Amino acid sequence: MTDTIAPGGSRLHELEERFAALEPELPESAVKESLSVLHAMVGETLRVAAGAPTPGLGGAAGGPDIAQLWRTAPPMQGERVSPGLPVGTVAPDFTLRDAGGNEVHLADLRGRPVVLVFYPLDWSPGCSQQLDLYTQELAEFEARGATLLAISVDSIYSHGAWAAVRGIGFPLLADFAPRGAVARRYDVWREADGHSERAVFVLDAEGVIRAAFVSPYLHHLPDLDELLAALDAVAVPEEVTAP
C-alpha cells in the first residue's frame, strides 16, 4: 500500500517527476491532453500548499478554492442500470494500481474484511462527499479490521491530485486500462456513461461478498450505518490470549 499523500508533500513531487518522465512516451491523443491537464493541477496544488498565490485557485490572487469546486460542478444523475454481483458470490480477483503506481492485489488481502467502493469519477460532487465521509470515519473501518479500497476509471495522476486536495486517507485504485474492466467484472458498469455505478461491496475474510449496496440513483450515497453494520457481521474475532 502507498503512504497517505499529504498536500505539498514529497510524494506529490515524486509523482510529478514520474509523469514528466513518462509524458513523452504517450501518443498524442485526448487522453494525453487530459493527463497533462491533471499534471498541471498537481503542480498548482503544490503551489497553493506552499503558500504561493495562484490565480483561479484561491490564495492571495483570489479566485475559487479548488477543493470546493465540487460544490458548483454539474451534478451526477441517472437511475441504476447495473445490479452488481449478488451476495454470496466470491469476489473476482483483480490487480490495480494506486495513486503511487503501486500494484494492489485483492487476493493479498485475504484474512480480513475488505470494503470495495466503486464510485463514478474523481472531482464530482457526490464522490467528493462520499469519500470525504469515509475519510472522516476511517477509524470506524480500522476498528473493525477492514481494508478500504476505492475504485474509479480515473488515472493514477487524477487520483494523486484529488487525494492531495481532499486529504483522502485510503487507496484510490485506477480501473483505467482497460477502462472499467474491474467494474464490469463486478457488474456495476454504466456503458453509456463510461464509468461505474456508485456501489459498495463488503467482503469477508475469505473474499466472499457478504453485503452489496448499489445506489438506485447516481447521486444517492450509501448509508454509512448500514455499511458499518455489514462490517460488524463479518468482523474477524480478535485472538484471546490466555492469562
Beta strands, then each sheet from edge to edge (+ up, - down):
strand 1: 95-97
strand 2: 103-105
strand 3: 114-118
strand 4: 147-152
strand 5: 172-174
strand 6: 189-190
strand 7: 195-196
strand 8: 199-203
strand 9: 209-214
sheet 1: 1+ 2-
sheet 2: 5+ 4+ 3+ 8- 9+
sheet 3: 6+ 7-
end
